[in-house]
Amino acid sequence: MSALPHTPASPADTTLAAWQARDAELRARRLRSGLGRPEQFAGLTGMQIFEAMLIGDIPVPPISETLDFILVEAEPGRVQFQGKPQFAHYNPLGSVHGGWIATLLDSALACAVHTLLPVGKTYTTLELKVNFVKALTDRVPLVRAIGEIIYSGGRIGTSQGKLVGPDGTLFAHATTTCIVLDAR
């Protein structure tokens, strides 16, 4: 009796498995949602804040729990959030609501700016431009919003990003402008 030939995993299957493993790793840490206390942020750069979130020292924002997406990667000038499209996110037309997609992209793009902020600075989004290029449904197991810095200055930061599936399908792309402020 001969064994069936082994079919190698497709690149999409390999990517999905890696994304699922990262999701399981972070959820196993039982990262709690909530608001960090001011003393948890004192003396930290933007990048240090994300490092603290990823290890669970600072809670992840409540919206992460509400919309079921999580921060999965952060490095200076680049951030990734991952989400699972669900039926609960649908619009009346039978696909994931653009607001869910825009929220993931806003998070990734603005946080890419945040990673480069020095101690004592904060920011807020001034403008977000999203281009929706393909309908998203709950048949897509996971998506990633990837934000990358374009410009980081003393008062303004800009970034760009995309929302992709594990097979590389592009669902949306976006740009943002954030204003840099003194932290209170």
CYANA upper distance limits for C-alpha pairs under 8 A (distance plus 0.5 A):
  9 ALA  CA     13 ASP  CA      6.31
  9 ALA  CA     14 THR  CA      6.72
 10 SER  CA     14 THR  CA      6.75
 11 PRO  CA     15 THR  CA      6.59
 11 PRO  CA    167 ASP  CA      7.60
 12 ALA  CA     16 LEU  CA      6.52
 12 ALA  CA    166 PRO  CA      5.76
 12 ALA  CA    167 ASP  CA      4.72
 12 ALA  CA    168 GLY  CA      8.00
 13 ASP  CA     17 ALA  CA      6.59
 13 ASP  CA    166 PRO  CA      7.97
 13 ASP  CA    167 ASP  CA      8.17
 14 THR  CA     18 ALA  CA      6.78
 15 THR  CA     19 TRP  CA      6.66
 15 THR  CA    166 PRO  CA      6.00
 15 THR  CA    167 ASP  CA      7.87
 16 LEU  CA     20 GLN  CA      6.54
 16 LEU  CA    142 LEU  CA      7.99
 16 LEU  CA    166 PRO  CA      5.76
 16 LEU  CA    167 ASP  CA      8.43
 17 ALA  CA     21 ALA  CA      6.58
 18 ALA  CA     22 ARG  CA      6.73
 19 TRP  CA     23 ASP  CA      6.66
 19 TRP  CA    142 LEU  CA      8.25
 19 TRP  CA    166 PRO  CA      8.44
 20 GLN  CA     24 ALA  CA      6.63
 21 ALA  CA     25 GLU  CA      6.57
 22 ARG  CA     26 LEU  CA      6.71
 22 ARG  CA     72 VAL  CA      7.55
 23 ASP  CA     27 ARG  CA      6.56
 23 ASP  CA     70 ILE  CA      8.49
 23 ASP  CA     72 VAL  CA      7.84
 24 ALA  CA     28 ALA  CA      6.37
 25 GLU  CA     29 ARG  CA      7.19
 26 LEU  CA     30 ARG  CA      7.50
 26 LEU  CA     31 LEU  CA      7.48
 26 LEU  CA     54 LEU  CA      8.11
 26 LEU  CA     72 VAL  CA      8.06
 27 ARG  CA     31 LEU  CA      6.88
 29 ARG  CA     55 ILE  CA      8.20
 29 ARG  CA     56 GLY  CA      7.75
 30 ARG  CA     56 GLY  CA      8.38
 31 LEU  CA     53 MET  CA      8.48
 31 LEU  CA     54 LEU  CA      8.43
 31 LEU  CA     55 ILE  CA      8.31
 31 LEU  CA     56 GLY  CA      5.80
 31 LEU  CA     59 PRO  CA      7.14
 31 LEU  CA     60 VAL  CA      7.38
 32 ARG  CA     56 GLY  CA      7.72
 32 ARG  CA     59 PRO  CA      5.77
 32 ARG  CA     60 VAL  CA      6.72
 33 SER  CA     59 PRO  CA      5.40
 33 SER  CA     60 VAL  CA      5.06
 33 SER  CA     61 PRO  CA      5.88
 33 SER  CA     62 PRO  CA      5.54
 33 SER  CA     64 SER  CA      7.90
 33 SER  CA     65 GLU  CA      7.30
 34 GLY  CA     59 PRO  CA      5.87
 34 GLY  CA     60 VAL  CA      6.66
 34 GLY  CA     61 PRO  CA      5.97
 34 GLY  CA     62 PRO  CA      5.78
 35 LEU  CA     59 PRO  CA      6.70
 35 LEU  CA     60 VAL  CA      7.90
 35 LEU  CA     61 PRO  CA      6.79
 35 LEU  CA     62 PRO  CA      8.00
 36 GLY  CA     40 GLN  CA      6.77
 36 GLY  CA     41 PHE  CA      7.95
 36 GLY  CA     58 ILE  CA      6.23
 36 GLY  CA     59 PRO  CA      6.40
 37 ARG  CA     41 PHE  CA      7.61
 38 PRO  CA     42 ALA  CA      6.79
 40 GLN  CA     58 ILE  CA      7.43
 41 PHE  CA     49 ILE  CA      7.26
 42 ALA  CA    119 VAL  CA      8.15
 42 ALA  CA    120 GLY  CA      8.05
 43 GLY  CA    119 VAL  CA      6.18
 43 GLY  CA    120 GLY  CA      7.69
 44 LEU  CA     48 GLN  CA      6.07
 44 LEU  CA     49 ILE  CA      6.69
 44 LEU  CA    118 PRO  CA      8.20
 44 LEU  CA    119 VAL  CA      5.83
 44 LEU  CA    120 GLY  CA      8.32
 45 THR  CA     49 ILE  CA      6.90
 45 THR  CA    115 THR  CA      8.00
 45 THR  CA    116 LEU  CA      8.09
 45 THR  CA    117 LEU  CA      6.49
 45 THR  CA    118 PRO  CA      5.25
 45 THR  CA    119 VAL  CA      4.94
 45 THR  CA    120 GLY  CA      8.12
 46 GLY  CA     50 PHE  CA      7.20
 46 GLY  CA    114 HIS  CA      5.74
 46 GLY  CA    115 THR  CA      4.88
 46 GLY  CA    116 LEU  CA      6.35
 46 GLY  CA    117 LEU  CA      5.39
 46 GLY  CA    118 PRO  CA      6.76
 46 GLY  CA    119 VAL  CA      7.59
 47 MET  CA     51 GLU  CA      6.83
 47 MET  CA     74 ALA  CA      8.09
 47 MET  CA     75 GLU  CA      7.45
 47 MET  CA     76 PRO  CA      6.84
 47 MET  CA    114 HIS  CA      7.75
 47 MET  CA    115 THR  CA      4.72
 47 MET  CA    116 LEU  CA      6.90
 47 MET  CA    117 LEU  CA      7.95
 48 GLN  CA     52 ALA  CA      6.64
 48 GLN  CA    115 THR  CA      8.36
 49 ILE  CA     53 MET  CA      6.79
 49 ILE  CA     58 ILE  CA      8.04
 49 ILE  CA    115 THR  CA      8.50
 50 PHE  CA     54 LEU  CA      6.68
 50 PHE  CA     74 ALA  CA      7.04
 50 PHE  CA    115 THR  CA      7.74
 51 GLU  CA     55 ILE  CA      6.99
 51 GLU  CA     74 ALA  CA      7.90
 52 ALA  CA     56 GLY  CA      6.59
 52 ALA  CA     57 ASP  CA      5.50
 52 ALA  CA     58 ILE  CA      6.03
 53 MET  CA     57 ASP  CA      6.34
 53 MET  CA     58 ILE  CA      5.26
 53 MET  CA     59 PRO  CA      6.51
 53 MET  CA     60 VAL  CA      6.60
 54 LEU  CA     71 LEU  CA      7.87
 54 LEU  CA     72 VAL  CA      8.01
 56 GLY  CA     60 VAL  CA      8.42
 60 VAL  CA     64 SER  CA      7.34
 61 PRO  CA     65 GLU  CA      8.15
 62 PRO  CA     66 THR  CA      6.90
 63 ILE  CA     67 LEU  CA      6.44
 63 ILE  CA     68 ASP  CA      8.35
 64 SER  CA     68 ASP  CA      5.97
 64 SER  CA     69 PHE  CA      5.54
 64 SER  CA     70 ILE  CA      6.23
 65 GLU  CA     69 PHE  CA      7.29
 65 GLU  CA     70 ILE  CA      8.47
 67 LEU  CA    100 TRP  CA      7.88
 68 ASP  CA     83 GLY  CA      6.58
 68 ASP  CA     84 LYS  CA      7.19
 69 PHE  CA     81 PHE  CA      7.16
 69 PHE  CA     82 GLN  CA      5.90
 69 PHE  CA     83 GLY  CA      4.56
 69 PHE  CA     84 LYS  CA      7.23
 69 PHE  CA    104 LEU  CA      8.05
 70 ILE  CA     81 PHE  CA      5.91
 70 ILE  CA     82 GLN  CA      5.90
 70 ILE  CA     83 GLY  CA      6.98
 71 LEU  CA     79 VAL  CA      8.29
 71 LEU  CA     80 GLN  CA      6.66
 71 LEU  CA     81 PHE  CA      4.89
 71 LEU  CA     82 GLN  CA      6.95
 72 VAL  CA     79 VAL  CA      8.42
 72 VAL  CA     80 GLN  CA      6.22
 72 VAL  CA     81 PHE  CA      5.93
 72 VAL  CA     82 GLN  CA      6.91
 73 GLU  CA     79 VAL  CA      6.12
 73 GLU  CA     80 GLN  CA      5.53
 73 GLU  CA     81 PHE  CA      7.54
 74 ALA  CA     78 ARG  CA      6.45
 74 ALA  CA     79 VAL  CA      4.93
 74 ALA  CA     80 GLN  CA      6.94
 74 ALA  CA    112 ALA  CA      8.37
 74 ALA  CA    115 THR  CA      8.11
 75 GLU  CA     79 VAL  CA      6.85
 75 GLU  CA    115 THR  CA      7.51
 76 PRO  CA    112 ALA  CA      7.74
 76 PRO  CA    115 THR  CA      5.79
 76 PRO  CA    116 LEU  CA      6.37
 77 GLY  CA    112 ALA  CA      5.29
 77 GLY  CA    113 VAL  CA      6.75
 77 GLY  CA    114 HIS  CA      8.49
 77 GLY  CA    115 THR  CA      6.35
 77 GLY  CA    116 LEU  CA      6.59
 77 GLY  CA    148 GLU  CA      6.16
 77 GLY  CA    149 ILE  CA      5.44
 78 ARG  CA    111 CYS  CA      8.42
 78 ARG  CA    112 ALA  CA      5.34
 78 ARG  CA    115 THR  CA      8.06
 78 ARG  CA    146 ILE  CA      7.81
 78 ARG  CA    147 GLY  CA      6.07
 78 ARG  CA    148 GLU  CA      5.02
 78 ARG  CA    149 ILE  CA      6.92
 79 VAL  CA    108 ALA  CA      6.00
 79 VAL  CA    109 LEU  CA      7.89
 79 VAL  CA    111 CYS  CA      6.87
 79 VAL  CA    112 ALA  CA      5.71
 79 VAL  CA    146 ILE  CA      6.42
 79 VAL  CA    147 GLY  CA      5.77
 79 VAL  CA    148 GLU  CA      7.25
 80 GLN  CA    108 ALA  CA      6.26
 80 GLN  CA    144 ARG  CA      6.99
 80 GLN  CA    145 ALA  CA      6.05
 80 GLN  CA    146 ILE  CA      5.03
 80 GLN  CA    147 GLY  CA      6.82
 81 PHE  CA    104 LEU  CA      7.23
 81 PHE  CA    107 SER  CA      7.97
 81 PHE  CA    108 ALA  CA      6.58
 81 PHE  CA    144 ARG  CA      6.15
 81 PHE  CA    145 ALA  CA      5.68
 81 PHE  CA    146 ILE  CA      7.18
 82 GLN  CA    104 LEU  CA      8.39
 82 GLN  CA    142 LEU  CA      7.35
 82 GLN  CA    143 VAL  CA      6.17
 82 GLN  CA    144 ARG  CA      4.94
 82 GLN  CA    145 ALA  CA      6.78
 83 GLY  CA    104 LEU  CA      8.24
 83 GLY  CA    142 LEU  CA      6.18
 83 GLY  CA    143 VAL  CA      5.98
 83 GLY  CA    144 ARG  CA      6.99
 84 LYS  CA    138 ASP  CA      8.05
 84 LYS  CA    140 VAL  CA      8.31
 84 LYS  CA    141 PRO  CA      6.54
 84 LYS  CA    142 LEU  CA      5.12
 84 LYS  CA    143 VAL  CA      6.89
 85 PRO  CA     89 HIS  CA      7.24
 85 PRO  CA     96 VAL  CA      7.29
 85 PRO  CA    136 LEU  CA      8.07
 85 PRO  CA    137 THR  CA      6.87
 85 PRO  CA    138 ASP  CA      5.34
 85 PRO  CA    139 ARG  CA      8.42
 85 PRO  CA    140 VAL  CA      7.33
 85 PRO  CA    141 PRO  CA      7.43
 85 PRO  CA    142 LEU  CA      7.11
 85 PRO  CA    143 VAL  CA      7.97
 86 GLN  CA     90 TYR  CA      7.69
 86 GLN  CA     96 VAL  CA      7.92
 86 GLN  CA    137 THR  CA      7.82
 86 GLN  CA    138 ASP  CA      5.37
 87 PHE  CA     96 VAL  CA      7.93
 87 PHE  CA    137 THR  CA      8.22
 87 PHE  CA    138 ASP  CA      6.58
 89 HIS  CA     95 SER  CA      8.42
 89 HIS  CA     96 VAL  CA      5.74
 89 HIS  CA     97 HIS  CA      6.38
 89 HIS  CA    100 TRP  CA      7.27
 90 TYR  CA     94 GLY  CA      6.37
 90 TYR  CA     95 SER  CA      5.56
 90 TYR  CA     96 VAL  CA      4.71
 90 TYR  CA     97 HIS  CA      5.71
 90 TYR  CA    137 THR  CA      8.29
 91 ASN  CA     95 SER  CA      6.34
 91 ASN  CA     96 VAL  CA      6.45
 91 ASN  CA     97 HIS  CA      5.32
 94 GLY  CA    137 THR  CA      8.20
 95 SER  CA    135 ALA  CA      6.81
 95 SER  CA    136 LEU  CA      6.23
 95 SER  CA    137 THR  CA      5.50
 95 SER  CA    138 ASP  CA      8.35
 96 VAL  CA    100 TRP  CA      7.57
 96 VAL  CA    101 ILE  CA      8.14
 96 VAL  CA    135 ALA  CA      7.81
 96 VAL  CA    136 LEU  CA      5.92
 96 VAL  CA    137 THR  CA      5.98
 96 VAL  CA    138 ASP  CA      7.98
 97 HIS  CA    101 ILE  CA      7.42
 98 GLY  CA    102 ALA  CA      6.46
 98 GLY  CA    132 PHE  CA      8.19
 99 GLY  CA    103 THR  CA      6.47
100 TRP  CA    104 LEU  CA      6.95
101 ILE  CA    105 LEU  CA      6.80
101 ILE  CA    163 LEU  CA      8.13
101 ILE  CA    172 ALA  CA      8.18
102 ALA  CA    106 ASP  CA      6.34
102 ALA  CA    130 VAL  CA      7.21
103 THR  CA    107 SER  CA      6.57
104 LEU  CA    108 ALA  CA      6.81
104 LEU  CA    145 ALA  CA      6.43
105 LEU  CA    109 LEU  CA      6.46
105 LEU  CA    145 ALA  CA      5.99
105 LEU  CA    146 ILE  CA      7.86
105 LEU  CA    147 GLY  CA      7.78
105 LEU  CA    161 GLY  CA      7.40
105 LEU  CA    162 LYS  CA      7.48
105 LEU  CA    163 LEU  CA      7.37
105 LEU  CA    173 HIS  CA      8.36
105 LEU  CA    174 ALA  CA      7.42
106 ASP  CA    110 ALA  CA      6.32
106 ASP  CA    128 LEU  CA      7.47
106 ASP  CA    176 THR  CA      8.00
107 SER  CA    111 CYS  CA      6.34
108 ALA  CA    112 ALA  CA      6.62
108 ALA  CA    145 ALA  CA      6.46
108 ALA  CA    146 ILE  CA      6.30
108 ALA  CA    147 GLY  CA      5.16
108 ALA  CA    148 GLU  CA      8.50
108 ALA  CA    161 GLY  CA      7.92
109 LEU  CA    113 VAL  CA      7.30
109 LEU  CA    146 ILE  CA      7.84
109 LEU  CA    147 GLY  CA      4.85
109 LEU  CA    148 GLU  CA      7.02
109 LEU  CA    149 ILE  CA      8.04
109 LEU  CA    159 SER  CA      6.07
109 LEU  CA    160 GLN  CA      6.61
109 LEU  CA    161 GLY  CA      6.71
109 LEU  CA    175 THR  CA      7.68
109 LEU  CA    176 THR  CA      6.95
110 ALA  CA    114 HIS  CA      6.78
110 ALA  CA    124 THR  CA      8.25
110 ALA  CA    125 THR  CA      7.16
110 ALA  CA    147 GLY  CA      8.22
110 ALA  CA    159 SER  CA      7.79
110 ALA  CA    176 THR  CA      7.57
110 ALA  CA    177 THR  CA      8.47
110 ALA  CA    178 CYS  CA      7.30
111 CYS  CA    115 THR  CA      6.63
111 CYS  CA    147 GLY  CA      8.11
112 ALA  CA    116 LEU  CA      7.81
112 ALA  CA    147 GLY  CA      6.21
112 ALA  CA    148 GLU  CA      6.19
112 ALA  CA    149 ILE  CA      6.26
112 ALA  CA    159 SER  CA      7.44
113 VAL  CA    117 LEU  CA      7.58
113 VAL  CA    149 ILE  CA      6.63
113 VAL  CA    152 SER  CA      7.29
113 VAL  CA    157 GLY  CA      6.29
113 VAL  CA    158 THR  CA      7.33
113 VAL  CA    159 SER  CA      7.29
113 VAL  CA    178 CYS  CA      7.95
114 HIS  CA    122 THR  CA      7.77
114 HIS  CA    123 TYR  CA      7.59
116 LEU  CA    152 SER  CA      7.77
117 LEU  CA    121 LYS  CA      6.55
117 LEU  CA    122 THR  CA      7.60
120 GLY  CA    182 ASP  CA      6.58
120 GLY  CA    183 ALA  CA      5.71
121 LYS  CA    180 VAL  CA      7.21
121 LYS  CA    181 LEU  CA      6.16
121 LYS  CA    182 ASP  CA      5.15
121 LYS  CA    183 ALA  CA      5.40
122 THR  CA    180 VAL  CA      6.33
122 THR  CA    181 LEU  CA      5.66
122 THR  CA    182 ASP  CA      6.45
122 THR  CA    183 ALA  CA      5.76
123 TYR  CA    178 CYS  CA      6.82
123 TYR  CA    179 ILE  CA      5.92
123 TYR  CA    180 VAL  CA      4.86
123 TYR  CA    181 LEU  CA      5.81
124 THR  CA    178 CYS  CA      5.98
124 THR  CA    179 ILE  CA      6.15
124 THR  CA    180 VAL  CA      7.43
124 THR  CA    181 LEU  CA      8.35
125 THR  CA    176 THR  CA      7.63
125 THR  CA    177 THR  CA      6.61
125 THR  CA    178 CYS  CA      4.80
125 THR  CA    179 ILE  CA      6.96
126 LEU  CA    176 THR  CA      8.00
126 LEU  CA    177 THR  CA      6.01
126 LEU  CA    178 CYS  CA      5.61
126 LEU  CA    179 ILE  CA      6.85
127 GLU  CA    176 THR  CA      5.96
127 GLU  CA    177 THR  CA      5.68
127 GLU  CA    178 CYS  CA      7.47
128 LEU  CA    174 ALA  CA      7.64
128 LEU  CA    175 THR  CA      6.47
128 LEU  CA    176 THR  CA      5.01
128 LEU  CA    177 THR  CA      7.24
129 LYS  CA    174 ALA  CA      5.87
129 LYS  CA    175 THR  CA      5.86
129 LYS  CA    176 THR  CA      6.82
130 VAL  CA    172 ALA  CA      7.34
130 VAL  CA    173 HIS  CA      6.38
130 VAL  CA    174 ALA  CA      4.82
130 VAL  CA    175 THR  CA      7.29
131 ASN  CA    172 ALA  CA      5.91
131 ASN  CA    173 HIS  CA      5.84
131 ASN  CA    174 ALA  CA      6.51
132 PHE  CA    171 PHE  CA      6.69
132 PHE  CA    172 ALA  CA      4.87
132 PHE  CA    173 HIS  CA      7.29
133 VAL  CA    170 LEU  CA      7.64
133 VAL  CA    171 PHE  CA      5.84
133 VAL  CA    172 ALA  CA      5.79
133 VAL  CA    173 HIS  CA      8.33
134 LYS  CA    170 LEU  CA      7.56
134 LYS  CA    171 PHE  CA      5.17
134 LYS  CA    172 ALA  CA      7.40
135 ALA  CA    171 PHE  CA      7.12
136 LEU  CA    140 VAL  CA      7.69
136 LEU  CA    171 PHE  CA      7.17
140 VAL  CA    165 GLY  CA      7.50
142 LEU  CA    165 GLY  CA      6.86
142 LEU  CA    166 PRO  CA      7.47
143 VAL  CA    163 LEU  CA      7.05
143 VAL  CA    164 VAL  CA      5.99
143 VAL  CA    165 GLY  CA      5.11
143 VAL  CA    166 PRO  CA      7.17
144 ARG  CA    162 LYS  CA      8.48
144 ARG  CA    163 LEU  CA      5.98
144 ARG  CA    164 VAL  CA      5.93
144 ARG  CA    165 GLY  CA      6.98
144 ARG  CA    166 PRO  CA      8.43
145 ALA  CA    161 GLY  CA      7.45
145 ALA  CA    162 LYS  CA      6.16
145 ALA  CA    163 LEU  CA      4.87
145 ALA  CA    164 VAL  CA      7.14
146 ILE  CA    161 GLY  CA      5.76
146 ILE  CA    162 LYS  CA      6.03
146 ILE  CA    163 LEU  CA      6.98
147 GLY  CA    159 SER  CA      7.12
147 GLY  CA    160 GLN  CA      6.20
147 GLY  CA    161 GLY  CA      4.76
147 GLY  CA    162 LYS  CA      7.37
148 GLU  CA    159 SER  CA      5.94
148 GLU  CA    160 GLN  CA      5.99
148 GLU  CA    161 GLY  CA      6.49
149 ILE  CA    157 GLY  CA      8.18
149 ILE  CA    158 THR  CA      6.67
149 ILE  CA    159 SER  CA      4.69
149 ILE  CA    160 GLN  CA      6.96
150 ILE  CA    157 GLY  CA      8.10
150 ILE  CA    158 THR  CA      5.85
150 ILE  CA    159 SER  CA      5.15
150 ILE  CA    160 GLN  CA      7.14
151 TYR  CA    156 ILE  CA      8.29
151 TYR  CA    157 GLY  CA      5.88
151 TYR  CA    158 THR  CA      5.58
151 TYR  CA    159 SER  CA      7.22
152 SER  CA    156 ILE  CA      6.89
152 SER  CA    157 GLY  CA      4.91
152 SER  CA    158 THR  CA      7.06
153 GLY  CA    157 GLY  CA      6.35
154 GLY  CA    180 VAL  CA      7.26
155 ARG  CA    179 ILE  CA      6.17
155 ARG  CA    180 VAL  CA      5.20
155 ARG  CA    181 LEU  CA      7.55
156 ILE  CA    177 THR  CA      7.46
156 ILE  CA    178 CYS  CA      6.23
156 ILE  CA    179 ILE  CA      5.22
156 ILE  CA    180 VAL  CA      6.16
157 GLY  CA    177 THR  CA      6.32
157 GLY  CA    178 CYS  CA      5.62
157 GLY  CA    179 ILE  CA      6.90
157 GLY  CA    180 VAL  CA      7.62
158 THR  CA    175 THR  CA      7.79
158 THR  CA    176 THR  CA      6.04
158 THR  CA    177 THR  CA      5.02
158 THR  CA    178 CYS  CA      6.69
159 SER  CA    175 THR  CA      6.18
159 SER  CA    176 THR  CA      6.01
159 SER  CA    177 THR  CA      7.36
160 GLN  CA    173 HIS  CA      8.10
160 GLN  CA    174 ALA  CA      6.17
160 GLN  CA    175 THR  CA      4.77
160 GLN  CA    176 THR  CA      6.96
161 GLY  CA    173 HIS  CA      6.13
161 GLY  CA    174 ALA  CA      5.87
161 GLY  CA    175 THR  CA      6.89
162 LYS  CA    170 LEU  CA      7.55
162 LYS  CA    171 PHE  CA      8.13
162 LYS  CA    172 ALA  CA      6.20
162 LYS  CA    173 HIS  CA      4.57
162 LYS  CA    174 ALA  CA      6.67
163 LEU  CA    170 LEU  CA      6.55
163 LEU  CA    171 PHE  CA      6.08
163 LEU  CA    172 ALA  CA      5.71
163 LEU  CA    173 HIS  CA      6.66
164 VAL  CA    168 GLY  CA      6.15
164 VAL  CA    169 THR  CA      5.85
164 VAL  CA    170 LEU  CA      5.13
164 VAL  CA    171 PHE  CA      6.31
164 VAL  CA    172 ALA  CA      7.94
165 GLY  CA    169 THR  CA      5.66
165 GLY  CA    170 LEU  CA      7.27
165 GLY  CA    171 PHE  CA      8.12
